[in-house]
């Protein structure tokens, strides 16, 4: 199978977050969707960090939270989102009211914003920011950086975002457009790398970047993930 055919096969399983592609269903797919690959990569990075408490910033409908609950390593799991409606969907998706008491004790959801300092963000071993930063206006990124990396300062922060370079492989996308109407920006691999280096310099983190999804020799992978570690 050629790379473009493989790309279309994988991307055809993408969820609606990326725009016009179909929603995730409960049926078991023949191959893992990019969305599932992304979540699994984030969970793997969080597990490898040794974290026992995790804050999912911009948790949406709770898909990552559901995976975190399955891992006994995480004793404290909290999800934050600016949208009360999304938090309600997350409660329903997680069947929160029907969870066993010990499971329910591990989980907490609350409403908040990424760009405002909030004491509830403090004290976590790790934070996940999955496909969220591209929904922020670029002039609000500095506030996000201060809140997460400067104030909350978890030992590990995992950030994923689309790779704009890869957009060239989308037959239906015109040059200069983005994958979702609510995206304020999409960074190339070089732009993402330079942003991670800025975070490292300003907030004493170290980071590495990993691709998520099928990797093209020219354009890279559709998603890119940075794993930040505080201190030496």
Backbone torsions as a table, in degrees:
resi	resn	phi	psi	omega
1	UNK	NA	131.5	179.0
2	UNK	-70.3	163.7	-175.7
3	UNK	-62.4	-42.7	-178.9
4	UNK	-63.5	-38.2	177.8
5	UNK	-65.2	-42.1	177.5
6	UNK	-63.0	-42.2	178.8
7	UNK	-58.6	-46.8	-179.1
8	UNK	-64.4	-36.3	178.8
9	UNK	-63.1	-45.4	-179.2
10	UNK	-69.1	-45.2	-176.0
11	UNK	-70.4	-22.4	179.2
12	UNK	-65.9	-15.3	178.9
13	UNK	-95.6	0.7	-178.6
14	UNK	-60.5	150.7	178.8
15	UNK	-87.3	176.8	-173.7
16	UNK	-65.9	-15.0	179.7
17	UNK	-58.2	-29.0	-177.7
18	UNK	-89.1	5.2	174.0
19	UNK	119.5	-110.7	-167.5
20	UNK	-92.9	3.1	-177.0
21	UNK	-90.0	158.1	-164.9
22	UNK	-68.7	154.7	-179.7
23	UNK	-70.0	152.5	173.3
24	UNK	-63.8	140.8	174.6
25	UNK	-119.4	171.1	-179.3
26	UNK	-81.0	-10.5	178.7
27	UNK	-69.5	151.6	-179.5
28	UNK	-79.9	119.3	-178.4
29	UNK	-75.0	159.5	178.3
30	UNK	-70.0	-27.1	174.4
31	UNK	-140.5	155.4	-177.1
32	UNK	-68.0	132.2	177.3
33	UNK	-70.0	161.0	176.5
34	UNK	-59.3	-39.2	178.6
35	UNK	-58.8	-45.1	178.7
36	UNK	-66.1	-40.5	177.6
37	UNK	-59.2	-41.2	-179.7
38	UNK	-62.9	-48.6	-179.4
39	UNK	-63.4	-41.0	179.0
40	UNK	-64.6	-37.4	178.0
41	UNK	-64.4	-39.9	179.2
42	UNK	-66.4	-46.4	178.9
43	UNK	-59.7	-42.8	179.4
44	UNK	-60.9	-43.3	179.1
45	UNK	-64.4	-39.4	179.2
46	UNK	-67.4	-40.3	178.0
47	UNK	-63.4	-44.8	-178.2
48	UNK	-65.3	-25.0	179.6
49	UNK	-71.0	-17.7	-176.6
50	UNK	83.2	6.7	-178.0
51	UNK	-62.4	144.3	173.6
52	UNK	-114.4	-17.3	176.1
53	UNK	-125.6	132.1	-174.5
54	UNK	-133.7	135.7	174.3
55	UNK	-112.6	120.7	177.6
56	UNK	-94.1	105.1	-176.6
57	UNK	-89.0	119.0	-173.0
58	UNK	78.2	51.5	-169.7
59	UNK	-72.0	-17.0	178.7
60	UNK	57.1	-131.8	-175.2
61	UNK	-81.1	0.8	172.6
62	UNK	90.2	21.0	-178.5
63	UNK	-66.4	-41.1	176.7
64	UNK	-69.5	-40.0	179.5
65	UNK	-57.8	-39.0	180.0
66	UNK	-60.9	-41.3	178.3
67	UNK	-69.4	-39.1	-179.9
68	UNK	-63.5	-36.0	179.8
69	UNK	-63.6	-25.7	-178.9
70	UNK	-77.3	-14.7	-178.0
71	UNK	-99.3	115.9	-176.3
72	UNK	-66.1	-18.7	179.9
73	UNK	-58.1	-32.9	-174.1
74	UNK	-92.1	105.6	-176.2
75	UNK	-84.4	-25.4	-178.9
76	UNK	-132.9	120.4	-176.7
77	UNK	-130.4	123.3	178.8
78	UNK	-131.0	145.0	177.8
79	UNK	-122.1	133.7	178.0
80	UNK	-121.5	138.2	175.0
81	UNK	-149.1	150.1	179.8
82	UNK	-75.1	-21.4	-175.2
83	UNK	-97.9	119.6	176.1
84	UNK	-64.4	-35.1	178.8
85	UNK	-62.0	-41.7	178.3
86	UNK	-66.1	-37.9	178.0
87	UNK	-64.7	-37.0	176.3
88	UNK	-63.9	-42.7	176.7
89	UNK	-61.7	-39.7	179.5
90	UNK	-63.2	-42.8	179.0
91	UNK	-59.4	-41.5	179.8
92	UNK	-69.7	-43.4	-178.9
93	UNK	-62.0	-37.2	-178.2
94	UNK	-85.5	-2.3	-176.5
95	UNK	50.0	47.9	-170.2
96	UNK	-54.6	-44.7	-176.0
97	UNK	-66.2	-22.5	-177.8
98	UNK	-100.8	2.3	178.8
99	UNK	-67.0	145.7	173.4
100	UNK	-57.7	149.8	-175.9
101	UNK	-52.0	-42.4	-178.6
102	UNK	-66.0	-35.3	176.9
103	UNK	-69.0	-42.6	-178.2
104	UNK	-64.9	-32.4	178.3
105	UNK	-65.6	-27.3	-178.6
106	UNK	-77.6	-18.2	-167.4
107	UNK	-115.4	137.1	175.4
108	UNK	-145.5	137.7	177.5
109	UNK	-121.1	141.4	179.0
110	UNK	-153.4	157.4	-176.4
111	UNK	-92.6	134.2	179.3
112	UNK	-171.6	174.1	-177.2
113	UNK	-120.2	144.7	-178.3
114	UNK	-69.9	-19.1	-172.1
115	UNK	-103.3	8.8	179.2
116	UNK	-126.3	132.6	179.8
117	UNK	-61.2	134.8	-175.5
118	UNK	-145.3	120.9	-177.9
119	UNK	-59.1	-24.1	-179.3
120	UNK	-67.2	-16.5	178.9
121	UNK	-80.3	-14.5	-174.4
122	UNK	-78.4	154.0	169.5
123	UNK	88.9	11.9	178.7
124	UNK	-96.8	145.1	174.5
125	UNK	-68.3	-35.6	-174.9
126	UNK	-147.7	155.6	174.5
127	UNK	-132.4	144.7	175.8
128	UNK	-117.1	134.8	178.8
129	UNK	-130.3	89.2	-167.8
130	UNK	-102.7	113.3	179.0
131	UNK	51.3	49.9	-176.1
132	UNK	-120.6	-43.9	-170.3
133	UNK	-61.9	-29.1	-179.1
134	UNK	-70.1	-10.2	176.2
135	UNK	-90.4	-4.1	178.6
136	UNK	-92.1	142.7	170.1
137	UNK	-62.1	139.1	-175.2
138	UNK	-59.5	-29.6	179.3
139	UNK	-75.4	-4.3	175.4
140	UNK	-101.5	-5.1	-178.7
141	UNK	-61.5	-37.5	-178.6
142	UNK	-62.1	-38.7	177.5
143	UNK	-65.4	-42.9	176.6
144	UNK	-58.3	-45.0	-179.9
145	UNK	-60.2	-45.7	-179.7
146	UNK	-63.0	-43.5	-176.9
147	UNK	-64.6	-47.9	-173.3
148	UNK	-83.0	-54.0	-172.8
149	UNK	-86.3	-27.1	-177.7
150	UNK	-93.5	-38.4	-175.2
151	UNK	-101.7	-58.4	-179.5
152	UNK	-66.6	-45.8	172.6
153	UNK	48.2	57.1	173.0
154	UNK	-66.5	156.9	-178.2
155	UNK	-64.1	-30.9	178.7
156	UNK	-132.1	135.3	174.1
157	UNK	-129.6	126.0	179.0
158	UNK	-111.6	121.6	-177.2
159	UNK	-122.9	129.3	172.2
160	UNK	-120.4	151.1	179.8
161	UNK	-159.7	155.8	178.7
162	UNK	-63.0	151.0	173.1
163	UNK	-97.1	109.6	-176.6
164	UNK	-63.7	-28.5	178.5
165	UNK	-56.6	-37.7	-174.6
166	UNK	-69.2	-17.5	-178.1
167	UNK	-59.6	-22.7	178.9
168	UNK	-62.0	-19.7	-178.8
169	UNK	-87.2	-7.0	178.4
170	UNK	-85.3	113.3	-177.8
171	UNK	-63.4	-30.9	-174.2
172	UNK	-89.2	-2.9	-178.0
173	UNK	-97.2	130.8	174.9
174	UNK	-82.9	151.6	178.9
175	UNK	-57.3	135.9	177.7
176	UNK	87.7	-4.9	177.9
177	UNK	-94.5	170.0	-178.3
178	UNK	-121.4	167.4	-172.5
179	UNK	-72.3	-23.9	-176.1
180	UNK	-140.1	142.3	-177.1
181	UNK	-65.5	-21.6	-179.3
182	UNK	-91.8	-2.5	177.2
183	UNK	-71.8	130.2	177.7
184	UNK	-88.1	-24.7	177.3
185	UNK	-160.6	161.5	169.5
186	UNK	-138.9	126.5	-173.4
187	UNK	-93.9	143.0	168.7
188	UNK	-71.0	171.4	177.8
189	UNK	-61.5	-38.8	-179.4
190	UNK	-68.3	-41.0	178.8
191	UNK	-64.4	-40.6	178.4
192	UNK	-65.3	-42.1	178.9
193	UNK	-60.8	-44.5	-179.2
194	UNK	-65.4	-34.3	176.8
195	UNK	-66.3	-43.0	179.7
196	UNK	-63.6	-37.3	178.6
197	UNK	-65.6	-35.6	176.4
198	UNK	-64.2	-44.8	177.4
199	UNK	-60.1	-45.8	-179.8
200	UNK	-57.5	-44.2	-176.5
201	UNK	-69.4	-41.8	-173.3
202	UNK	-83.0	-28.5	-171.3
203	UNK	-124.0	13.7	174.9
204	UNK	61.4	39.6	172.7
205	UNK	-104.2	160.4	166.8
206	UNK	-117.1	151.8	-176.3
207	UNK	-146.5	158.1	168.8
208	UNK	-136.0	153.1	-177.6
209	UNK	-115.8	135.3	178.6
210	UNK	-127.3	144.0	176.4
211	UNK	-79.9	152.3	174.8
212	UNK	-128.3	126.2	-179.1
213	UNK	99.3	-177.8	-177.8
214	UNK	-63.6	134.0	-175.7
215	UNK	-100.5	121.8	174.2
216	UNK	-92.5	140.3	-176.6
217	UNK	-61.1	-31.1	-177.0
218	UNK	-93.5	-43.5	-169.4
219	UNK	-106.4	-3.6	179.6
220	UNK	79.9	-153.3	-178.6
221	UNK	-102.9	160.0	-178.5
222	UNK	-64.7	-33.5	177.7
223	UNK	-121.1	155.1	178.1
224	UNK	-131.6	140.0	-175.5
225	UNK	-125.7	129.2	174.6
226	UNK	-108.0	133.6	176.6
227	UNK	-114.0	109.9	-177.8
228	UNK	-97.5	137.4	176.5
229	UNK	-125.3	128.2	-176.4
230	UNK	-78.4	138.3	175.2
231	UNK	79.0	-165.2	-176.7
232	UNK	-76.2	NA	NA
